[in-house]
Amino acid sequence: MQGIELAGSPEVPPDLAGVSAADAPTSRVLPSRAMPDVAAAKDLCRYLDASPSPFHAVEETARRLEVAGFSRLHETDAWSLTPGAKHYVTRADASLVALRVGDRPAVDAGFRVVGAHTDSPNLRLKPQPQAGKEGYLQLGVEIYGGVLLYTWIDRDLSIAGRLIVEEPDGALTRRLARLTGAQCRVASLAIHLDREVNDKGIVLNKQQHMVPILGLGEGAVGVERLVAALAASCGVDPARIRGFDLGLHDAAPAALGGLDDAFLFSGRLDNLASCHAATSALIGAPEHAEATRLVALFDHEEIGSESAQGAGGPFLRDVLDRIVAATSPDAQSGLARAIAASFSISADMAHAVHPNWADKHESRHMPKIGRGPVVKSNAQQRYATDGLSAARLRAFAREADVAVQDFVTRTDLACGSTIGPITAARLGLPTVDVGNPMLSMHSARELCGSADVAAMIAVMGRAFG
């Protein structure tokens, strides 16, 4: 597998010396210390810092793909696909599918797909975001996804997303915009005014208590100045802005930390860490393989995936259908036959056991940070894993010399879900759900293991051949 660094760095294989198979017949154990070489984790930090919104994540992914020789396809064009060709296509600026065309027609060799999602829970600006009282300029926001609300309090927050701009000829174009540094904050209430908060806990009303403070003043002046700053960041006249899709994010950069740099601290690890791993694996995959290999990165997973660019929409099916048509033009039932020969990995971060709340985990399914990817299973099919798809993932992991862990939600707790069951049900793709273990999921600032980054890339690399 090729290196993760874009500027021609050497290969970054996971250093798994000392792995033991003593714990269980289906799971090996990685060393507790971080790998000495954390180049892949550092590269993930760069990816995270470049991706404060789903739009920026797609832009950064596309940039990396183009550096690696992938060319852009447009949905409005006719596609001509040749064996070994490398392409990508985007939808709505926030979803992307990248592909390496197989040496054999898709109808015969099928697809190898890794799916992930570009969005993360956060605070999104309302269409009319001017707000404020008591002499403060504030921003009206909506809660996007399952935000862990209290983690957004007393954070230095910045703003990023997409502006819709009317050009002089009347055409509407999209520009990515972002501000750096601390722009606003959701302030907490002093303990002197709520003496029982540490005993009874904080209860936050989404409408009343999650309104960020932007500055001092009255009226719409704060939003006007904010829009002007965003327009300046991408070189457009603020008077030409006709709409926007903007959200808040933790302003602090991603960082390695802990003893031996064992941890990676950042916002949006769920699920940009999986997007980074999938993209890195596809870039580093062998030039040629029989099957067509794809990475599918979707927006809107955190709110159910039901959108034109979400996993519940037609984006992936449209791409697969066009690949079949381009590589097997005369095949009958081409897409159905290709899917029957395919395999999919749904990559989304997994719940590591928490040392302070270990009782929240099922006793024999307690993934640990630094000990490899986690296969996620659920009898209600909240995850798409079954015995066969799990076995295939474990085979890839063995080939990569990477340990695998298991996660099952406690039977008395509700289980979350991923894009896995959605794409499996919509397309009939055999699918396994897998993710790297992490803590603080859906926090403004999350935590994963630096050693796990290269391990996941290695497993996905084996899936890609």
Buried (B, 14 or more C-beta within 10 A) or exposed (E): BBBBBBEEEEEBBBBBEEBEEEEEEEBBBBBEEBBEBBBBBBBBBBBBBBBBBBBBBBBBBBEBBEEBEBEBBEEEEEBEBEBEBBBBBBBBBBBBBBBBBBEBBBBBBBBBBBBBBBBBBBBBBEEEBBBBEEEBBBBBBBBBBEBBBBBBBEBEBBBBBBBBBBEEEEEEEBBBBBBEEEBBBBEBEEEEEEEEBEEEEEEBEEEEBBBBBBBEEEEBBBBEBBBBBBBEBBEBEBEBBEEBBBBBBBBBEBBBEBEBBBBBBBBBBBBBBBBBBBBBBBBBBEEEBBBBBBBBBBBBBBBEBEBEBBBBBEBBBBBBBBBBBBBBEEBEEBBEBBBEBBBBBBBBBBBBBEEEEEEEBBEEBBBBBBBBBBBBBBEEBBBBBBEEBBEBBBEBBBEBBBBBBBBBBEEEEEBBBBBBBBBBEBBEBBBBBBBBBBBBBBBBBBBBBBBBBBBBBBBBBBBBB
